[in-house]
Amino acid sequence: MELGDRIRKVRRDVHMTQAELAVAVGVSTRSIQAYEMNRSVPRSYDMYLKLARALRVTPEYLSDMKEKDVEAGDFVQAATAKYGPRGKAQAKAILEQASALFAGGELTEEDEIVFMHEMQEIYFQAKVAAKKYTPKRYVKPKNE
């Protein structure tokens, strides 16, 4: 059963309309419809939490996706938005290399999340620090 099917089933079980669920979690009715038709998924772990609270289920019930997986997706999206395709590739490489560190390791899931969060912070700080060394011909004016 996919995420949208679970959302639809639970929403109906608690006798809630799509519009009521949309208001409860702070999104449009179209977003709920897209979730239920498996055309879209929530983009953040926070949205999973809001949906779970509104439907009175655990986030784990709604999705088998773990918090660290959602945060990894957020990191890639943020890097893509800020730095384009190159940022996306760099973010994915960081995640792949960091995941290799955990293979067969003894870190708890909580420690893995903390580690990944720190790696993401380091990435963004390094990008800001490196910006001052960018040749002027590549720097876009701020009003673009």
JOQUIRA-V91361 format. One record per run of one state. SS is the DSSP state (H for helix, E for strand, C for the rest). FROM is the first residue (numbers start at 1). TO is the last residue. If there is no record, write none. Layout:
SS;FROM;TO  SS;FROM;TO
//
This chain:
C;1;2  H;3;13  C;14;17  H;18;25  C;26;28  H;29;36  C;37;44  H;45;55  C;56;58  H;59;62  C;63;66  H;67;102  C;103;108  H;109;131  C;132;135  H;136;138  C;139;144
//
